[in-house]
């Protein structure tokens, strides 16, 4: 009851746009969690090898990299709402291609549209939300949003697993109905946002010749943007290397069926929901970096447990995904990134970060596909641990936090 009262008071203070985007995020989260665990399995069932699966995702990242800088810059000087609508339209097209795919080559275009959606929708959405929250409660505001999203998505992975089971198990015929549901859901929520979202004022017109000067101006606002961008890019590389394979690995080597894969997703969402508010409060009170450090052991444990789980030991897989839920419950990375630059530069900053992440993700995905298919599948889960512990975290220690812990002088 205390949480519901806090949520009610918090929502009263928020803008119309925050509420509209919270509604979209909640429904989109349910639809995404319904399908997410079966996405790579679906592509493989359509005929792709592990390396081809990585290549498909790498193509999507490469295309996204091409539009990251223009999209980020345009979001500072052009209509955020129009960019959102374009991105949501591409998302619907992406889901339609998944739903009606006849072989894995259809997924190439679907993946391109999906990665463009990440650039055009999710990053613009984060700018809307970041601009509507104050510095002191920004992490908590993100956490509130995460909690609401996850609450309504707790059983989505299990529902997805049951649907796959009822339609024939892990196969094209078993997984395809999930994309039909997604197609209807994303079409409806995109129309809702297009009607109800209020555009925000931007700085007006732009000229292409100003692009370099504007980014130079952005980097002059902070001393540590290059190092932070490098950390973010490395994170994208390690995530891209392993991201296509966890559920393929669980099904192929650990004996997980569609129901176990669904339960893994539900355990992840449940823990993420339960931990979101505490993690947000921790980030606001003890600092963004402190919260990031707290999540690292859970990140490492999730990968190690997946690799070491004996075949048939489903409880170990569930524990691994509980650990992953703790990691994903924290919005400290996102919050710190938004606070690295003044609000008028956040579009360009997210565009620049997206460019680096997508560029480095391309070779990382191809390397991951090669390691999984031709060397040792476990390496795609072990390698990210060493990169994070030996490179990313030491560099993060050299960057000042964007918010002072409560009780310390500014």
N, C-alpha and C positions, 0 to 999 in steps of 0.2 A: 504493500500500500504506500509506503514511503517513496518507493521508486516511481509509482504512478503519479503521486502528487508532485514530485520533482519534475517528471516529464511534462505534466500538464502546465506547471508554471513556466517551464522552459519554452514550451511551444507557444504560449501566449505572447512571449517576447519576440518571437521570430517573424520574419517577413513572409509575405505571400509566396515569394519564389522559393524560400527554404522549404515551406510546406509542400509546394507542388513537386519539388525535386525529391523530397523525402518520400512522397507517394510513389513517384516513378522508381526511385531506388529500391523501395520495398518490393514492389511487384517485379521489377527487373531482377532483383536478387533471387526471388523465388523461382522465376523462370530459368535463371542461369544455374542455380543449384540443382534444379530438376534434371538438367542435361549434362552439366559440367563433367561429372565423373565418367561419363560414357563417350565424351567427344572423341578422344584419341582412339578408343576402342572401335568406334563407328568408322573412322577413317581407315583403320587397319582392316576391318571387316569388308570395307569396300575394295580392298585389294592392295593397299599401300604397304610397303615394307617399313621397318623402323626408320631407315635413312630417308625414304621418300616422305614419311610423316614429318620428319625434321625439315626436309627441304620445303614442303608446303608451308610450314610455319615460318621458315626463313624468308620465303618470298613475301609473305604478308608483312613481316617486319621491315623488309627492304622498302616496300612501297610506303609504309607508314613513315619511315625515316624521311622520304622525299617531301612529305607534306608537313612534317612536324614544325619546321621553322616558319613557313608561311602561315600555317594555322595558328601557331602561338602568337605570332606578330599581329595577324588579323584580329585575333580576339581582344587585343588591346585597343584597336582603332576601328573595329567594325562591329556588326551586330552579333552578340553572343547567341541570341535566340535563333537567328538564321543559321548560324553554324551548328547549333544543337539540332535543329530540324533536319538539316542535310545529313548529319551523322546518324540520326535516328532512322531516316529513310534508308541509308546504306545498311543499317543493322537489320531492318526487315528484309531487305534483299538478300543479305547473307544467310539469314535463317531459312529463307525460301529455297536457296540453293542446297543447303543441307537437307531440307525436308524432301526434296525431289531428286537428289543426287542418284545417278545411275552407276557411277564408278568414282574412284578417288580423285580423278582429275577435276571433277566438278568442284571439289573443295578448294582448289587453288583460288578461283574467283571469290568463293565464300570467305576464305581466310583473308584475302585482300580487303574485302568490305568490312570484315570483323575488326581488323587492326586499324582501319581508318575510323571505325566507330570509337575505338579506344582514344584516338587522337582528337576527334571532333566532338565527342559527347562527354566522356568521362572526365577529361581534363578541363573542359569548359565548365562542367558541372562543379568540379572542385573549386574553380575560380569564383563562381556564384556563391558557393557556400562559405569559402574563406573570407570573402568580402563582407559577408553578413554577420560574422562573429568577431568579438573583441579578442585581443591578444591573450588575455588572462583566461578566457573560457573557451578558446578555440579548440583545444584538444578534447575537452569535455563535450563540446558541441558535436565534433566528429564522432565521439564515442556514443553519444545519444543516438545519432543517426545509425551507427553500426548496430547498436542494440536493437532498435526497432526493426531494421532490415533483417537481422538474424533471427529475431523472435518469430517472424512470419515465414522464415525459411527453414526452420529446424527440421521439419519432416519432409521437405522437398526432395532431398537425395534419396531417402527411403521410399517415398512415393515413386520416384523415378525408377528405383531398383525393382519395385513391385510391378510397375507397368512393363518394364523390360522382361521380367520373369514371366508375366502373363502372356506376352506376345512372342515367347519362344526363346528367351534367354539372350546371351550376348551374341547378337547377330544383327545383320542389317534390318531384318524384319522386326526384331525385338526392340531395337533402339529407335527406329524411324518415327514411331508415334510421338516420342518426346518432342521432336522438332515440329510436328504439326501443332502441338499444344503451344510451343514457343512462338510460332508464327502468328497465331491468333492473339496471344497475350501481348506481344510487342507491338502489333498493329494497333491495338486498342489503347495502350498506354502512351504510345507516340502521339496519337491524335489528341489525347487528353493534355499532354504537355504543350503541344503546338497551340492549343486553344487558350490555356490558362497561364502559361509562363509570361511574365512581364519582362520586356527587354530592359537593359541597363544602358545608361549613357556612356558613350565612349568618347575618345578624343577627336573623332571626326575622320576626315579624309587622310589618305596616305599616298606616298609615292614610293615606287620600288627602289629608287636611288637612296632613300633614307634608311634602308634595311640595316646596313652595316653600322651606320651611325647610331641607330637606336639600340643595337645590341652592345656596342661599345659603351653607350651611356648606362646600360643595365649593369655591366660588369664593374663600372666605376662606383656603384652604390654599395659594394661589399668587398671584403678582403679574402673571403674563403670560398667563393662560388666555384672556382675551378676544381678545388679539391673535393667539394661536396658533389659536384657533377660527376667526377671520376668515381666516387664511391657508389653513386646511384647507377652508373653505367656498369660497373663490375657486378653489382647486385642483379641487374637485368641479364648479364651474361650467364651467371651461375643459375639463375632461375630459368632462363631459356634453355640451358643445357639439359636440365632435369624435368622441366614442366610437362613435356608430352608423354612421359613414360611411367609415372607412379602406378596408375591403374592397370596399364598393360603388364607391368612387372608383377603387380599383385595377382593378376589373373593367371599369368603364364607360369610364374615360379612359386607363388605362395598359395595357389589353389582357391583364390577368391572368386565367388560367383557373383551374379548381379545383385543379390540381396546383401551380401557382405560389402560390396562396393557402395551400395546405398547406405548401409549402416555407418560406414567410414565417413561418408559425407555428412550424415546427421550428427555424429559425434563431433566432427569439426565445427559445424555451425553452432551446436549447443554450447561448446566451450568458448567459442569466439563471442557468442552473445553474453554469456555469464561474466566474461572477463573484460568486456569492452569498457564499461563504466569505470571499474577499478583501474584499468590501464590508463584511461583518459584522465582520471583524477591524479594518478601518479605522475603522468607527464606534465600536468599543470602545476603540481606541487613540488616535485623533485627534479623536474627538468626532462626535456625530450631525450637527451643522450642517456640519462640514467635508465629510462624506460626501455630504450633500445638495447642497452646492455643486459637488462633483466631477461629479455626475450631470447637472447642468443642460445643458452643451454637447451631451451625447448626446440629451437630450430635444428640444432645439431642432433638432438635425441630423435626427432621425427625421421630424419634420414637414416640414422643408425638402426633404429628399431625396424624400419622397413626392410633394410638389407639383411638383418640378422634373424628376422622372424622365421621360425620353422614352418614348412608347408603345412597348411591346415590350422595353424595357430591364429585364428581370426582375432582373438583378444589382443594380440600384439599389434596387429594392424590397426585396430581401433585405438589402442593407446598411442600409436604413432600419430594418428590423425587428431587425437586430443591435444598432443603437443603442438601440432601445426596450428590448431585452433587458437592456442595461447599466443602464438607468434602473430597471427593475422588479426587478433583482437586489438592490437595496438595501432593507433593512428599516428604514433610519434614521428615516423619517417615522413609521412605526408605533411603533418603539421609543421615540422621543422623546415621542410623544403619550401612551403608557402611563405614561411617567415624569413627566409634568407634574403628576400628582396621586398621593396615597398610594393603596395598593392597595385600601383599603376604599371609595374613590370611583370606581374605574375603570369600574364599570358605568354609573353616572350620567354620568360624563364621556363615555364612548363614545356614550351615548344622546343627550347634548346635541350632540356633534359630528355625529352622524348626522342629527339634526333640522336643523341649519344646512345641512349638505351637501345634503340632499334638498330643502329649501325653495329654495335658490338654484339647484339643478340643474334645477328645473322650467322657469323662464323661459329658462335657458341652453339647454336642449334645444330648446325651441320656437324660439328665436332661431337656433340652429344649423340646424334644419330649414328655416326661412325663407331663410336665407342660401344654403344648399345648393341649394334648389329654385328660388329666384327671383332671386338676385343673382349670386354666384360661388362654386362649391363649394370652391375653394381657401381661401376666407376662414375656414372652420371649422377649418383647420389652422394658419393664420398668426396669427389673433387670440390663441390661447392663449400663443404665444411672447411677445408684448408684455405680456400680463397677468402672466405669470410673472416676466419680467426686470425690468419697471418697477414692479411693485406687490408681488408676493409676496416676492421675495428681499430687497428693501430692508427690508421689515417684519421678516422673519426675522432680519436682522442685529441688530435691537434686542432680541431675546429671548435671554437667557443659555442656553447649552447645558445639558442635563440631566445630563451627565457630563463631568468634567474630563479633558482629554487626559492620557495617561500621562506622568509626568515633571513635571507641573505641580502645584502645591500646591492643596489643597482650599480 
